Amino acid sequence: MIDKTADAAVKPFAGLTPDVVLDAAASLGFESDGRLFALNSYENRVYQLGRPEGALVLKFYRPARWSDAQILEEHAFTAELAAAELAVAAPLEVDGTTLFRFQGFRFAVFPWMRGRAPELDAPEARAMLGRALARLHRIGSVRPFVARERLSLQRMGFGARDQVIESGLLPAALEESYLRATETVLERVERVFDEVGPLTMLRVHGDCHLGNLLWNPHGPVFVDLDDCQMAPAIQDLWMLLSGSEAEQRRQWRELIEGYEQFRELDFRELRLIEPLRALRMVHHAAWLATRWSDPAFPRAFTWFGTMRYWEGHINDLLEQAAAVDDPPLLTG
């Protein structure tokens, strides 16, 4: 007998054929003109559906990742942002709900948001993005999430490290080195969080990098809130900085100039940038390890799991541990 539950865990989207996607859309009354394009997404499966009335996006959620309550909180938050006239892809409601089921898959339907890749070095671009994020955070501070996760050292750090060990993908010869490196960096991250003290946690985008932004004639468009969570505001700001120290300082000045037109930032949070980067590094390796049974991941991340990858990752963690101890690059 075939264990369908086990098979779904290994190949969570094996049964999601183009016909199933089209039939799922039709079950809600959305008929296609025959055009269906798979969009770039690894965690979920996302498709653009062509229609004479205008394209739609169908997002099929990875089984067992989020509960229904967590997904619906994401949808409700997105709807709040859209109601405040922020450019964001908000799910469509049909018969009183935004979360649907078809042949065992949970999915949502979004309008197709037009835009291009952001060019943040264009005049005023970072200031515009700062204003949009401040407005997002003002709305995010109105009430907390109840079901969705909170950014924490345990989940992003120690828990993620344990997931790597349990995955069996870390070479045995490097396990001791990996444990020492993660212990070093996570102890320093914990010390910085303790030094900074209690912070305001609010609903944030959670994964605000350039890949989750578009740009239209009016400014930034937020296209994916799949990782929205309770976190300090800086979580949505630090990933937008890159390059040399001088470049990052310039980028920060432009970003915060726009941000502070709508919301004040607690500048203690600047001390968390390198600790948050460290947590993202540990968590990203765990994410790949826990998704490795999904055939899409070995195809896309061919370098992951090799001895060379793990040696480089361990060295990167040790370098990041030193960066966590450095004085903050940015100031208020």
N, C-alpha and C positions, 0 to 999 in steps of 0.2 A: 504493500500500500504506500502511495506517495504522501509524505507529510507536507501538506500545502502550507501550513503555518511556517515550518522551517524553510521551505522554498521561498516564501514571501520575504523572510528575513534576509536571505542570501541575495535574492533578486527581486527587490521590492516593486519594481516597475515592469516586470517581465510580461505581464498581461496587458500593458498599456499600449496597444497598437493604435495606429492612426484611425482605424474604424471605431475603436472604443472612444477615442477623443471626440470624434465627430458625433457619435451617438450620444455622448454625455452632453455636448452642447445642444443637440437637438432635443434632448429630454427636458430642457428648460425653455425650449422655443426659439433657440438661436440656430438658424439654418445657415450653413456655409455655402460660399460660392465655389467650393472645391479646393481653395488654397489653404494649406496648413503647413506652418513652418515651426520646427523645433527651435526654441531660443536657448541661449547659453545659460544653463543652470545644472548644477550637480546635486545639490541637496534635495531639490524637488524636480519636477518635470514641468516645463512651461512651454506653451504653444501659442503662436499667433494664428488666429482664425480669421480668414478672409470672409467678409460679408459685404453685400452691396450698400448696406446702411452704415458701414464703418467697421473696421477691424476690431476684434476683441482679443484678450489674452486669457487663456485658461491655465490656471496653476493647480497642479495635482500635488498634494502634500505627501511627503515621505511618511509611510506608515509608522506609527508608534513613536514619532519624534515629539509632536505636540499633541496635547489633549484638545478636544473640541473647545473647551473653555478658553484655553490659551490662544487658539486660532481666532475665536470670536472676539477676544480682547484686542488682538492685533487689528481685526477688522473695525472694531468700534473706535479705536484710537485713530486709525486712518480716516474714518468718516468724520471724526471731530476736526482733524486737520483740514480736510477738504471743505467742511462747513465754514471754516475760518478763512477760506480762499487761499490756502497754501496749495501749490501745485504738487499734487500727490495722486498716485493711482489708487483710488478707493474702490473696493469691491462692489459689484452690482447686487442689489437685493431683488430676489424673486420669491413671491409668496411669503414675505416676512422674514426671510433668512438670507445670509450671504455664504453659508457653508453647505455644500451639497454632496450627495453620495451617488455613485454610479458604479455598479459591478465591483463593489468592494473598495473603490477609491474615493477619497475625500478631495473635493476641489472647490475652487472659487473662480469667479469670472470678473475680469477687470476691463475697463476701457483701454484701448491702445493709446499710449501717451507718446506723442511725437516729440522728437528732440534730437539733439546731436551730442557728441561727447563734450564734456565741459572743457573749456580753455580758461583756466583760472588766472593765467597771466594777462588776460585781456583787461583793459582799464575797468575798474570798479567791480570786476567779477567776484573777487573774494569778499569784498564788502557786501555785495548783494547776497552771497551765500551766508555770510555771517548774520545778516538781518533775517534771512529765512530760518536759519537754525535757532536763533533767539526766539522767533515767533513759535517755532515748533516746541521749544522748551517751555515757553510760557504756558502753552496749552498742556504740555506734559506734566506741569507742576500742579495743575488744578486738582487732580485726584491720582491715587496710586493704582498700579496694576494689582490685581488680587491673585490671579492664576499664573501670570507669566513670571519668569525667573528674575532674580536679582543678580547683578554682577557681584561675584564674591571670589575671594582667594581660594576657598575650598573647591568651588566648581571649576573655575578657570585654571587653577594651579594644581593643588594636590590631587584633586579628583581626576584631572586630565592626565597627570603623571601616572596614576594608577591604571588608567585605561590603556596607556601605551604599554605598560608592563604586562597587563593581562592579555593584550592582543596577540602576543607571541611573535610580533614582527620585528622586535628589537633583537639584534644578534646577541647571543648569550655572552660573547666576549666583550661586549660594550655595556652590559647591563649595569655593572658597578660604576663605570664612568658616568653613565646617564643619571643614575641615582645621585651621585655626588654633585653633578652639575645642577640638576633640578633642585636639590636640597639647598645648594648655595644661593641660587638666584631667588628661590621662593622665600627663604629666610630673610633676604634683604628686602624683597617686596613687602613682606609682612611688617618688617621694621618701619618702612616708610609710611605704610598705611597707619600704623600705630602713632607715628610722630605727627602726621597730618591731623589725625583725630576725626571725630564724627563729621560727616558731610551730608549735604542734602541729596537725597536720592529722588529722581523723578523719572517719568516715562521718557525714554530717549529712542532715537532711531536704532542705535545699537551696533550698526555695521556701516557707518557712514564714510565710505571711501568712494573714489571716483567711479568705480564700476557700478555703484548703486545710485548714480546721479546722471541725469540728462540735463540739457540746457535748451530752453526754447527762447523765443524773442523777448520774453518777460523775465527770464532768469532761471534759477535751478528748479528741477523737477525731481522729486523723491519717488523712486520707482519700486522699492522693495523694503518693507518693514518686517521681514520674516524673523529678524533677530531683535526686534524691539524688546526692551527689558527695563527694569529699574536700575539706574546707574547715575553716577555724577555726570554733570553736563559735559565735562571734558572728554568723556568717552566719544562724543560725536564730533569733536574738534581736532583731536591730535592726529588722526589718520589723514587729515587733509594737508599735512605739512611734510615736505620732502626736500632733499637736496642738502647743500652745505649749511653750516650753522648760520652764515649770513643770510642765505636764501630763506631759511626757516624763520629767522627773526623778521625779515621783511614780510613774508607770507602771514605771519602771526599778526603783525601790526595792521595789515589790511583786513584780515578776518575779524579781529576783535573790534576794530573801528566800527564795522557794520553791526556786529553782535551787540555791542553796548548801547546802540541806539534803541534797542527794544528790551534788553535784559542785562542786569549786572551779573558778572561771573565772580564766583569766589576764587580769588587768585591763589589760594592754597592748593587748588586742584592742579596747578601747573606742575607741582612736585610729583604728580602721579603719572606724568606722560611716559617716562621710561619704565616704571613698574607696570603700567598697562600694556606697553609694548612687550614686556617680558611675558606677561600672562597670555597675550595673543600668540606668541611663539610656541609656548607650551601647549596651549589649547589647539592650535592649528595642527600640530603633529598628532595629537590625540584624535582630532576630527578625521584626518586621513586614515589613521589606524582603525578606527571603529567603522569606517565606511568601506574598507578595502574589499569586502566580499561583494560589494556592488560592482558589477563588471565595468561600469562607466569610469570608476576611479583608477584601476590599473591602466586603462587605455589613456586617460588624460594625464596622470601623474606617474609616468613611467620611471622616474628617478626615485620615487619614494620607496623606502624599505631597503635600499641597498646599503652596503657597508659604508660607501662613500657618503651617502646622505646622512646617516646617523653620526658619523664622525664630524661632518660639517655642522650638524645640528647641535651637537654637544659643545663644539668650539664656539658657536654663535651664542649659546646660552651662557657660557662663561664670560664672553665679551659683554653680553648684556647685563650680567651681574655687576660688572665694573661700572657700566653706564648708569645703573640704578643708584649707585653710590655717588655719582658725580653731582655737583650743584646743578639745579635746573637751568636749561638753556634759555628758557623764556621767563620774563618777569611781567608783572602786571602794569 
